[in-house]
């Protein structure tokens, strides 16, 4: 039976005086091994291996919950593909574990242990570069580790003011997303008998072929039905320059306003879904990686609408980080016309 065996490495920041006790506890977890323990810096490098993703995540959460652990960063993750042969499995897994330790040590600035140093000596060293995480609009900074032309690790950038070295679950798994089996890497065209056919099957084609077909269809639509007959469905992961170029092409070039990002579909369903259980929702920027809530704004108009509809305003905070409720900033008062909410009453209505 084939399993999705996987390994990851964690950089654990802990209280210096408890490094020894924490190492003992972590080594007792199934599939968990402390590879490097550095008391002066309060850092440990932990390798976790598991037979499936669920077990891996549960083990990582167990590490987070150990008393004295301050922060956990996932630096490296690798998974064996389904159907791999069992030949030399042990040596391959040992190699993967050593690679994971080397990646974490490089990220944490710690000395590499001997078993991992041998791997580093045999292979091209991991190169770390700064980059913005493109998964959402928060603007988190990440450090991307590349080796032999492939992204092998990703961690939060400690110098980034937005996330201060932390990553949410999407940022942690950017390398896996990049090499996902269902990710499109080339254009597809519905074809039958070598020609475009609306009822045909999606077939990989070259970019030159794709642009030729697009040009032909655009010209035909513009000539027969005008600018309102064409449109562009863009991406929420566009850069500013890509978005500007797309807008310029359609609005100034084709004279069409039919341009929209996939975020319209994404957030339309998300907001409506959240409005049902929460009655009313005012969306703000993602804060899953913030150490304190510095951008939480409770608009007076939104609160007034809440009280009109239900008679009682409640603030619900969904926290994905280990943050105390009272680390968020609550103003001394929120005033809207003659209606007043004080910080103390807001705390009473706060659901965390």
LINURZI-V600216 format. One record per residue. N is the residue number from 0. RES is the residue in three letters. OMEGA is omega in whole degrees, -180 to 180 (999 if undefined). Layout:
# LINURZI-V600216
N|RES|OMEGA + N|RES|OMEGA
This chain:
# LINURZI-V600216
0|UNK|-179 + 1|UNK|177 + 2|UNK|177 + 3|UNK|-180 + 4|UNK|-178 + 5|UNK|-179 + 6|UNK|176 + 7|UNK|175 + 8|UNK|-178 + 9|UNK|168 + 10|UNK|-176 + 11|UNK|175 + 12|UNK|-175 + 13|UNK|176 + 14|UNK|-174 + 15|UNK|-176 + 16|UNK|-177 + 17|UNK|-177 + 18|UNK|-177 + 19|UNK|-180 + 20|UNK|-179 + 21|UNK|178 + 22|UNK|179 + 23|UNK|180 + 24|UNK|-177 + 25|UNK|179 + 26|UNK|179 + 27|UNK|178 + 28|UNK|177 + 29|UNK|177 + 30|UNK|-176 + 31|UNK|-178 + 32|UNK|176 + 33|UNK|-177 + 34|UNK|-180 + 35|UNK|177 + 36|UNK|-177 + 37|UNK|-175 + 38|UNK|-178 + 39|UNK|-179 + 40|UNK|-178 + 41|UNK|-177 + 42|UNK|173 + 43|UNK|171 + 44|UNK|-175 + 45|UNK|176 + 46|UNK|180 + 47|UNK|175 + 48|UNK|-177 + 49|UNK|-179 + 50|UNK|180 + 51|UNK|-176 + 52|UNK|-177 + 53|UNK|179 + 54|UNK|179 + 55|UNK|-179 + 56|UNK|179 + 57|UNK|179 + 58|UNK|178 + 59|UNK|178 + 60|UNK|177 + 61|UNK|177 + 62|UNK|180 + 63|UNK|-172 + 64|UNK|178 + 65|UNK|-179 + 66|UNK|-179 + 67|UNK|176 + 68|UNK|-177 + 69|UNK|-179 + 70|UNK|179 + 71|UNK|178 + 72|UNK|176 + 73|UNK|-173 + 74|UNK|-172 + 75|UNK|178 + 76|UNK|178 + 77|UNK|-177 + 78|UNK|175 + 79|UNK|-179 + 80|UNK|177 + 81|UNK|173 + 82|UNK|178 + 83|UNK|179 + 84|UNK|-179 + 85|UNK|-180 + 86|UNK|179 + 87|UNK|-176 + 88|UNK|-176 + 89|UNK|-179 + 90|UNK|179 + 91|UNK|-179 + 92|UNK|177 + 93|UNK|178 + 94|UNK|180 + 95|UNK|180 + 96|UNK|179 + 97|UNK|178 + 98|UNK|180 + 99|UNK|179 + 100|UNK|-180 + 101|UNK|180 + 102|UNK|-179 + 103|UNK|180 + 104|UNK|178 + 105|UNK|-179 + 106|UNK|-177 + 107|UNK|-179 + 108|UNK|-180 + 109|UNK|177 + 110|UNK|-177 + 111|UNK|178 + 112|UNK|-173 + 113|UNK|-177 + 114|UNK|180 + 115|UNK|-179 + 116|UNK|178 + 117|UNK|179 + 118|UNK|-179 + 119|UNK|180 + 120|UNK|-178 + 121|UNK|-174 + 122|UNK|173 + 123|UNK|-178 + 124|UNK|177 + 125|UNK|179 + 126|UNK|-177 + 127|UNK|179 + 128|UNK|177 + 129|UNK|178 + 130|UNK|172 + 131|UNK|174 + 132|UNK|-175 + 133|UNK|-172 + 134|UNK|176 + 135|UNK|-175 + 136|UNK|-178 + 137|UNK|178 + 138|UNK|179 + 139|UNK|175 + 140|UNK|179 + 141|UNK|171 + 142|UNK|-176 + 143|UNK|179 + 144|UNK|180 + 145|UNK|-180 + 146|UNK|-180 + 147|UNK|175 + 148|UNK|-180 + 149|UNK|174 + 150|UNK|-176 + 151|UNK|-178 + 152|UNK|179 + 153|UNK|177 + 154|UNK|178 + 155|UNK|179 + 156|UNK|-178 + 157|UNK|179 + 158|UNK|-179 + 159|UNK|-177 + 160|UNK|-177 + 161|UNK|-175 + 162|UNK|174 + 163|UNK|176 + 164|UNK|180 + 165|UNK|175 + 166|UNK|170 + 167|UNK|-176 + 168|UNK|179 + 169|UNK|179 + 170|UNK|179 + 171|UNK|-171 + 172|UNK|177 + 173|UNK|178 + 174|UNK|180 + 175|UNK|179 + 176|UNK|-178 + 177|UNK|-178 + 178|UNK|178 + 179|UNK|-176 + 180|UNK|-177 + 181|UNK|179 + 182|UNK|178 + 183|UNK|179 + 184|UNK|179 + 185|UNK|-179 + 186|UNK|177 + 187|UNK|180 + 188|UNK|175 + 189|UNK|-175 + 190|UNK|174 + 191|UNK|-178 + 192|UNK|176 + 193|UNK|-178 + 194|UNK|177 + 195|UNK|178 + 196|UNK|-178 + 197|UNK|-180 + 198|UNK|-177 + 199|UNK|180 + 200|UNK|177 + 201|UNK|-177 + 202|UNK|178 + 203|UNK|177 + 204|UNK|178 + 205|UNK|178 + 206|UNK|178 + 207|UNK|177 + 208|UNK|-179 + 209|UNK|-180 + 210|UNK|178 + 211|UNK|179 + 212|UNK|179 + 213|UNK|180 + 214|UNK|-179 + 215|UNK|-178 + 216|UNK|179 + 217|UNK|-179 + 218|UNK|-180 + 219|UNK|-179 + 220|UNK|-180 + 221|UNK|-178 + 222|UNK|-174 + 223|UNK|-172 + 224|UNK|176 + 225|UNK|-174 + 226|UNK|-178 + 227|UNK|-177 + 228|UNK|-179 + 229|UNK|179 + 230|UNK|179 + 231|UNK|176 + 232|UNK|-172 + 233|UNK|-174 + 234|UNK|173 + 235|UNK|179 + 236|UNK|174 + 237|UNK|167 + 238|UNK|178 + 239|UNK|-177 + 240|UNK|178 + 241|UNK|178 + 242|UNK|179 + 243|UNK|-179 + 244|UNK|179 + 245|UNK|179 + 246|UNK|180 + 247|UNK|-179 + 248|UNK|-174 + 249|UNK|-174 + 250|UNK|-179 + 251|UNK|-177 + 252|UNK|-177 + 253|UNK|-180 + 254|UNK|-180 + 255|UNK|177 + 256|UNK|-176 + 257|UNK|179 + 258|UNK|-175 + 259|UNK|177 + 260|UNK|177 + 261|UNK|179 + 262|UNK|179 + 263|UNK|180 + 264|UNK|-178 + 265|UNK|-174 + 266|UNK|178 + 267|UNK|-180 + 268|UNK|-178 + 269|UNK|-178 + 270|UNK|179 + 271|UNK|180 + 272|UNK|-180 + 273|UNK|179 + 274|UNK|-177 + 275|UNK|-179 + 276|UNK|-175 + 277|UNK|179 + 278|UNK|-179 + 279|UNK|-178 + 280|UNK|172 + 281|UNK|-173 + 282|UNK|173 + 283|UNK|-176 + 284|UNK|179 + 285|UNK|-178 + 286|UNK|-175 + 287|UNK|-178 + 288|UNK|-179 + 289|UNK|178 + 290|UNK|173 + 291|UNK|-176 + 292|UNK|-177 + 293|UNK|-174 + 294|UNK|-179 + 295|UNK|-178 + 296|UNK|178 + 297|UNK|-177 + 298|UNK|-178 + 299|UNK|-179 + 300|UNK|179 + 301|UNK|179 + 302|UNK|-179 + 303|UNK|178 + 304|UNK|178 + 305|UNK|-177 + 306|UNK|179 + 307|UNK|-175 + 308|UNK|-175 + 309|UNK|180 + 310|UNK|-180 + 311|UNK|-179 + 312|UNK|178 + 313|UNK|178 + 314|UNK|179 + 315|UNK|179 + 316|UNK|177 + 317|UNK|-174 + 318|UNK|176 + 319|UNK|180 + 320|UNK|-179 + 321|UNK|-175 + 322|UNK|177 + 323|UNK|-180 + 324|UNK|-174 + 325|UNK|172 + 326|UNK|175 + 327|UNK|-177 + 328|UNK|176 + 329|UNK|-178 + 330|UNK|-179 + 331|UNK|178 + 332|UNK|174 + 333|UNK|-173 + 334|UNK|174 + 335|UNK|-175 + 336|UNK|-180 + 337|UNK|-177 + 338|UNK|-174 + 339|UNK|173 + 340|UNK|178 + 341|UNK|-180 + 342|UNK|-179 + 343|UNK|179 + 344|UNK|178 + 345|UNK|178 + 346|UNK|179 + 347|UNK|-178 + 348|UNK|-176 + 349|UNK|175 + 350|UNK|-177 + 351|UNK|999
